[in-house]
Amino acid sequence: MFTLGKKLKDAGCPALDGWYEDMGGKLKGDDGRIVPDLSELIEACGEGFGSLQKHGERWYVASNPLTKLECGETPEIAVASLWLKLNGR
């Protein structure tokens, strides 16, 4: 998730405003958290967020309208991947 978090930060994801990279290469928020939470990532997707579902061990997120589909091991990874796709990254 840290590499994905860096990609989001570098791409200007609003969910990572106020976040910085620490000496260990991890993204940290001003409040000490290490990754943005799911609600922040969904909010960053805005109207482009459609739905999130778990099938087996994977999480799947669809855009609104349904033009993009992403998946990940956690809901945060799936939604972060969707944000990158929605924003052309």
C-alpha distances in whole Angstrom, upper triangle without the diagonal:
4,6,5,6,9,10,10,12,14,15,16,15,17,14,13,17,18,14,15,13,15,16,14,11,9,9,12,14,18,18,16,13,10,8,10,12,13,16,15,13,16,18,17,17,21,24,21,20,22,21,18,19,18,20,20,17,15,14,16,16,19,21,24,26,25,24,20,19,15,13,10,10,9,11,8,7,10,12,9,10,14,14,13,16,18,18,19,16
4,5,5,6,9,10,10,12,14,15,14,16,14,12,16,16,12,12,10,11,13,10,8,6,6,10,12,16,17,14,12,8,7,10,13,15,18,16,14,18,20,18,19,22,25,23,22,24,24,21,23,22,24,24,20,19,18,20,20,22,23,26,28,27,27,23,21,18,17,14,14,13,15,11,10,14,14,11,13,16,15,14,18,20,19,20,17
4,5,5,6,9,10,11,12,14,14,17,15,13,17,17,14,13,11,13,14,12,9,8,9,13,15,19,20,18,16,12,11,13,16,17,20,18,15,19,21,18,19,23,25,23,22,24,24,22,23,23,24,24,21,19,18,20,19,22,22,26,28,26,25,21,20,17,16,14,14,14,16,13,11,14,15,11,12,15,15,13,16,18,17,17,14
4,5,5,6,9,10,11,12,11,14,13,12,15,17,14,14,13,15,17,15,12,10,10,13,15,19,20,18,15,12,10,11,13,14,17,15,12,15,17,15,15,19,22,19,18,21,20,18,20,20,22,22,19,17,16,16,16,18,19,22,24,23,22,18,17,14,13,11,12,12,13,10,8,10,11,7,8,11,11,9,12,15,14,15,11
4,5,5,6,9,10,11,9,12,10,8,12,13,10,10,10,12,15,14,10,8,7,10,11,15,16,15,12,9,7,8,11,13,15,13,11,14,16,13,15,18,21,19,18,21,21,19,21,21,24,24,21,19,17,18,17,20,20,23,25,24,23,20,19,16,16,14,15,13,14,10,9,12,11,8,10,13,11,11,14,16,15,16,13
4,5,5,6,8,10,10,13,12,9,12,13,10,9,8,11,13,13,9,8,7,10,12,16,18,16,14,11,10,11,15,16,18,16,14,17,18,15,17,20,23,21,21,24,24,23,25,25,27,27,24,22,21,21,20,22,22,25,27,26,25,22,21,18,18,16,18,17,17,14,12,15,15,11,12,15,13,11,15,17,15,16,12
4,5,5,6,9,9,12,12,10,13,15,13,12,12,15,17,16,12,12,10,14,15,18,20,19,17,14,12,13,16,16,18,16,13,16,18,14,15,18,21,19,19,22,22,21,23,24,26,27,24,21,20,20,18,20,19,22,24,23,22,19,18,16,16,15,17,17,17,14,12,14,13,9,10,12,11,8,12,14,12,12,9
4,6,5,6,5,9,8,7,10,13,11,12,12,16,18,18,14,13,10,13,13,17,18,18,16,13,11,10,13,14,15,12,10,13,14,11,12,15,18,16,16,19,20,19,22,23,25,26,24,21,19,18,17,18,17,20,22,22,20,17,18,15,16,15,17,16,15,12,11,13,11,7,9,11,8,7,11,12,10,11,9
4,5,5,6,8,8,6,8,10,8,9,9,13,16,16,13,11,9,11,11,14,17,16,15,13,11,11,14,15,17,13,12,15,15,12,14,17,20,19,19,22,23,22,25,26,28,29,27,24,22,22,20,22,21,23,25,25,24,21,21,19,20,18,20,19,18,14,14,16,14,11,13,14,11,10,14,15,12,14,12
4,5,8,11,12,9,11,13,11,11,11,15,17,17,13,13,11,14,15,17,20,19,18,16,14,14,18,19,20,17,15,18,18,15,16,19,22,20,21,24,25,24,27,28,30,31,29,26,24,24,22,23,22,24,26,26,24,21,22,20,21,20,22,21,21,17,16,18,16,13,14,15,13,11,14,15,12,13,10
4,6,9,11,10,11,14,13,14,14,18,20,20,17,16,14,16,17,19,22,21,20,18,16,15,18,18,19,16,13,16,16,12,13,16,18,17,18,21,23,22,25,27,29,30,28,25,23,22,20,20,19,21,22,23,21,18,19,18,19,19,22,21,20,17,15,16,15,11,12,13,10,8,11,11,8,9,7
4,6,9,8,8,11,11,12,14,18,21,21,18,17,14,15,15,17,19,20,18,17,15,14,16,17,17,14,12,15,14,10,12,14,17,16,17,21,23,23,26,27,30,32,29,26,24,23,21,21,19,21,23,23,22,20,21,19,21,21,23,22,20,17,17,18,15,12,14,14,11,10,13,12,9,12,10
4,5,6,7,11,10,13,14,18,21,21,18,16,13,14,13,16,18,18,16,15,13,11,13,13,14,10,9,11,11,7,9,11,15,14,14,18,19,19,22,24,27,29,26,23,21,20,17,18,16,18,20,21,20,18,19,17,18,18,20,18,17,14,14,15,12,9,11,11,8,8,12,11,9,12,11
4,5,5,9,10,13,16,19,22,23,20,18,14,14,12,14,16,17,16,16,13,10,13,13,12,9,9,11,9,6,9,11,14,14,15,18,20,20,23,25,28,30,28,25,22,22,19,20,18,19,21,22,22,20,21,19,21,20,22,20,18,15,16,17,13,11,14,14,10,12,15,13,11,15,14
4,6,9,9,12,14,17,21,21,18,15,12,12,10,12,14,15,13,13,10,7,9,10,9,5,6,9,8,6,9,11,15,15,14,18,18,18,21,23,26,28,25,23,20,20,17,19,17,19,21,22,22,20,20,18,19,18,20,17,15,12,13,15,11,10,13,13,10,12,15,14,13,16,15
4,6,5,8,11,14,17,18,15,13,9,9,8,10,12,13,11,11,9,7,10,12,12,9,9,12,12,9,12,14,18,18,17,21,21,21,24,25,28,29,27,24,22,22,20,21,20,22,25,25,25,22,22,20,20,19,20,18,17,13,14,16,14,11,14,15,12,13,16,16,14,17,16
4,6,9,12,15,18,19,17,15,11,11,8,9,12,14,13,13,12,10,13,15,14,11,12,15,13,11,14,16,19,19,19,23,24,24,27,28,31,33,30,28,25,25,23,24,23,24,26,27,27,25,25,23,24,23,24,22,20,17,18,20,17,14,17,18,15,15,19,18,16,19,18
4,7,10,13,16,18,16,14,10,9,6,6,9,11,11,12,12,11,14,17,16,13,14,17,16,14,18,19,23,23,23,26,27,26,29,30,33,34,32,29,27,28,26,27,26,27,30,31,30,28,28,26,26,25,26,23,22,18,20,22,20,17,20,21,18,19,22,22,20,22,21
4,7,10,13,14,12,10,6,5,4,6,9,9,9,9,9,9,13,15,16,13,13,17,16,14,18,20,23,23,22,26,26,25,28,28,31,32,29,27,25,26,24,26,25,27,30,30,30,27,27,24,24,22,23,21,20,16,17,20,18,15,18,20,17,17,21,21,19,21,19
4,6,10,11,9,8,5,5,7,8,11,10,11,10,11,12,15,18,19,16,17,20,20,18,21,23,27,26,25,29,29,28,30,30,33,34,30,28,27,28,26,29,28,30,32,33,32,29,29,26,26,24,24,22,22,18,19,22,20,17,20,22,19,19,22,23,21,23,20
4,7,8,6,5,4,6,9,11,13,11,12,9,11,13,17,19,21,18,18,22,22,20,22,25,28,27,27,30,30,28,30,30,33,33,29,28,27,28,27,29,29,31,34,33,32,29,29,26,25,23,23,22,22,18,18,21,21,17,19,22,20,19,23,24,22,23,20
4,5,5,6,6,7,10,11,13,11,12,10,12,15,18,21,23,20,21,24,25,23,25,28,32,31,30,33,32,30,32,32,34,34,31,29,28,30,29,32,32,34,37,37,36,32,31,28,27,25,24,23,24,20,20,24,23,20,22,25,23,22,26,27,25,27,24
4,5,7,10,10,14,15,16,14,15,13,15,18,21,25,27,24,24,28,28,26,29,31,35,34,33,36,35,33,35,34,36,36,32,31,31,32,32,35,35,37,40,39,38,35,34,30,29,27,26,25,26,23,23,26,26,23,25,28,26,25,28,30,28,29,26
4,6,9,10,14,16,17,14,14,11,14,17,20,23,25,23,23,27,28,26,28,31,34,33,32,34,34,31,32,31,33,33,29,28,28,30,30,33,33,36,38,38,37,33,32,28,27,24,23,22,24,21,20,24,24,21,23,26,25,24,27,29,27,28,25
4,7,9,13,15,17,14,14,11,12,15,19,21,24,21,20,24,25,23,25,28,31,30,29,32,31,29,30,30,31,31,27,26,26,27,27,30,30,33,35,34,33,30,29,25,24,21,21,21,22,19,18,21,22,18,20,23,22,20,24,26,24,24,21
4,6,10,13,14,11,10,7,9,12,15,18,20,18,17,21,22,20,22,25,29,27,26,29,28,26,27,27,29,29,25,24,23,25,25,27,28,31,33,32,32,28,27,23,22,19,19,18,19,16,15,19,19,16,18,21,20,19,22,24,23,24,20
4,7,10,12,9,8,6,7,9,13,15,17,15,14,18,19,17,19,22,26,24,23,26,26,24,26,26,28,29,25,24,22,24,23,26,26,28,31,30,30,26,25,22,22,19,19,17,18,14,14,18,17,14,16,19,17,17,20,22,20,22,19
4,7,8,6,5,4,7,9,12,15,17,14,15,19,19,17,20,23,26,26,24,27,27,25,27,27,30,30,27,25,24,25,25,27,27,29,32,32,32,28,28,24,24,21,21,19,19,15,16,20,18,16,19,21,19,19,23,24,22,24,22
4,5,5,5,6,7,8,11,14,15,12,14,17,17,16,19,21,25,24,23,26,26,24,27,27,30,31,28,26,24,26,24,27,26,28,31,31,31,28,28,25,24,22,22,19,19,16,17,20,18,16,19,21,19,19,23,23,22,24,22
4,6,7,10,11,11,13,17,17,14,16,20,19,18,21,23,27,27,26,29,29,28,30,30,34,34,31,30,28,29,28,30,29,31,34,34,34,32,31,29,28,26,26,23,22,19,21,24,22,19,23,24,22,23,26,26,25,27,25
4,6,9,11,11,12,16,16,14,17,19,19,19,22,23,27,27,26,29,28,27,29,29,32,33,30,29,27,29,27,30,30,31,34,35,35,32,31,29,28,26,25,22,21,18,21,23,22,20,24,25,23,24,28,27,26,29,27
4,6,9,11,12,16,17,15,17,20,20,20,23,25,29,28,27,30,29,27,29,28,31,32,29,28,26,28,27,30,30,32,35,35,35,32,31,28,27,24,23,21,21,18,19,23,21,20,23,25,23,24,27,28,27,29,27
4,6,7,9,13,14,13,14,17,18,17,20,22,26,25,24,26,25,23,25,25,28,28,25,24,22,24,24,26,27,29,32,32,32,29,28,25,23,21,20,17,17,14,16,19,18,16,20,22,20,21,24,25,24,27,24
4,7,9,13,15,13,14,17,18,17,20,22,26,25,23,26,25,22,24,23,26,26,23,22,21,23,22,25,26,28,31,30,30,27,26,22,21,18,17,15,16,12,14,17,16,14,17,20,18,19,22,23,23,25,22
4,6,9,12,10,10,14,15,14,16,19,22,21,19,22,21,19,21,20,23,24,21,19,17,19,18,21,22,24,27,27,27,23,22,19,18,15,15,12,12,9,10,13,13,11,14,16,15,16,19,20,19,22,19
4,7,8,6,7,10,11,11,13,15,19,18,16,19,19,17,19,20,23,24,21,19,17,18,17,19,19,22,24,24,25,22,21,18,17,15,16,13,12,8,10,13,11,9,13,14,13,14,18,18,18,20,18
4,6,5,7,9,10,11,13,15,18,18,15,17,16,14,17,17,21,22,19,18,15,17,15,18,19,21,23,23,24,21,20,18,17,15,15,11,10,7,10,12,10,10,14,15,14,16,19,18,19,22,20
4,5,5,6,9,10,11,13,15,15,12,14,13,11,13,14,18,19,17,15,12,13,12,15,15,17,20,20,21,18,17,15,14,13,13,10,7,5,9,10,8,9,12,12,12,15,17,16,18,20,19
4,5,5,6,9,10,11,14,14,11,13,13,12,15,16,20,22,21,18,15,16,13,15,15,17,20,20,22,19,18,17,17,16,17,13,10,9,12,13,10,11,14,14,13,16,18,17,18,21,21
4,6,5,6,9,10,13,14,12,15,15,14,17,19,22,24,23,20,17,17,15,17,16,17,20,21,22,20,19,17,18,17,18,15,12,9,12,13,10,10,14,13,11,14,17,15,16,19,19
4,5,5,6,9,12,11,10,13,13,12,15,17,20,22,20,17,14,14,12,14,13,15,18,18,19,16,15,14,14,14,15,12,10,7,9,10,6,6,10,9,8,11,13,12,13,16,15
4,5,5,7,9,9,7,9,10,10,13,16,19,21,20,17,14,13,10,11,11,12,15,16,17,15,14,13,14,14,16,13,10,9,11,10,7,8,11,9,8,12,13,12,13,17,17
4,5,5,9,10,8,11,13,13,17,19,23,25,24,21,18,17,14,14,13,13,16,17,18,17,17,17,18,18,20,17,14,12,14,14,10,11,14,12,10,13,15,13,14,17,18
4,5,9,9,9,13,14,15,18,21,24,26,25,21,18,17,14,14,13,13,16,17,18,16,16,16,17,17,20,17,14,12,13,13,9,9,12,10,7,10,12,10,10,14,14
4,6,5,5,9,11,12,16,19,21,24,23,20,16,15,11,11,9,10,12,14,14,12,13,13,15,16,19,17,13,12,13,12,8,9,10,8,5,9,10,8,9,12,13
4,5,6,9,12,14,18,21,24,27,26,23,19,17,13,13,10,9,12,14,15,14,16,16,18,19,22,19,16,15,16,15,11,12,14,11,9,13,13,10,11,15,16
4,5,8,11,14,17,21,23,27,26,23,19,17,13,12,8,7,9,12,13,13,15,16,19,20,23,21,18,17,18,16,13,15,15,12,11,14,14,10,12,15,18
4,6,10,12,16,19,21,24,24,21,17,14,11,9,5,5,7,9,10,9,11,13,15,18,21,19,16,15,16,14,11,12,12,9,8,11,10,7,10,12,15
4,6,9,12,15,18,21,21,18,14,12,8,7,5,5,8,9,11,10,10,11,13,15,18,16,13,13,14,11,8,11,11,8,8,12,11,9,12,15,16
4,7,10,14,16,20,20,17,13,11,7,5,5,4,7,7,10,10,10,11,13,16,18,17,13,14,15,12,10,13,13,10,12,15,13,12,15,17,19
4,7,10,13,16,17,14,10,8,6,5,7,8,10,9,12,11,10,11,12,14,16,14,11,13,14,11,10,13,14,11,13,16,15,14,17,19,20
4,7,10,13,13,11,7,6,4,7,9,11,13,12,14,12,10,10,9,11,13,11,8,10,11,8,8,12,12,11,13,16,15,15,18,20,20
4,7,10,11,9,6,5,6,9,12,14,16,14,16,14,11,11,9,11,12,11,8,12,13,10,11,14,14,13,16,19,18,18,21,23,23
4,6,7,6,4,6,9,12,15,18,19,17,19,16,13,12,9,10,10,9,8,12,12,10,12,15,15,15,18,20,20,21,23,25,24
4,6,6,6,7,11,13,17,19,21,18,19,17,13,13,10,11,11,11,11,15,15,12,15,18,17,17,20,22,21,22,25,26,25
4,6,8,10,14,17,20,23,24,21,23,20,16,15,12,11,10,12,13,16,16,14,17,20,19,19,23,24,23,25,28,28,27
4,7,10,14,17,20,23,25,22,23,20,16,14,10,9,7,9,11,14,13,12,15,17,17,18,21,22,22,24,26,27,25
4,7,10,13,17,20,21,19,19,16,13,10,7,6,5,7,8,11,10,9,12,14,13,14,17,18,18,20,23,23,22
4,7,10,14,17,18,16,17,14,11,8,5,5,6,6,6,9,8,6,9,12,11,12,15,16,16,17,20,21,20
4,7,10,13,15,12,13,11,7,6,4,7,9,9,8,10,10,6,8,11,10,10,13,15,14,15,18,19,18
4,7,10,12,10,11,8,6,5,6,9,12,11,8,10,10,6,6,10,9,7,10,12,11,12,15,16,17
4,7,8,6,8,6,5,7,9,12,15,14,12,13,13,9,9,12,11,8,11,13,11,11,14,15,16
4,6,5,6,5,6,9,12,15,18,17,14,15,15,11,10,12,11,7,9,12,9,8,12,13,15
3,5,7,8,10,12,15,18,21,20,17,17,18,15,13,15,15,11,12,14,12,10,13,15,17
4,6,8,10,14,17,20,23,22,19,20,20,17,15,17,16,13,14,16,13,11,14,16,18
4,6,8,11,14,18,21,20,18,19,19,15,14,17,15,12,14,15,13,11,15,16,18
4,7,10,14,17,21,21,19,20,18,15,14,16,14,11,13,14,10,10,13,13,15
4,7,10,14,17,18,16,16,15,12,11,13,10,7,10,11,8,8,11,11,13
4,7,11,14,15,13,14,13,9,10,12,9,7,11,12,9,10,14,14,14
4,7,11,11,10,11,9,6,8,9,6,6,10,10,9,11,13,14,13
4,7,8,8,10,8,5,8,10,8,8,12,12,12,14,16,17,16
4,5,7,8,5,4,8,9,8,10,13,13,14,16,18,18,17
4,7,8,7,7,11,12,11,13,16,16,17,19,21,22,20
4,5,5,6,9,10,11,13,14,16,17,19,20,22,20
4,6,5,6,8,10,11,12,14,15,16,18,20,19
4,5,5,6,8,10,11,12,14,15,17,18,17
4,6,5,6,9,10,11,12,14,15,17,15
4,6,5,6,9,10,11,12,14,16,14
4,5,5,6,9,10,10,12,14,14
4,5,5,6,9,10,11,13,11
4,5,5,6,9,10,11,9
4,5,5,6,8,10,10
4,5,5,6,9,8
4,6,5,6,5
4,5,5,6
4,6,8
4,6
4
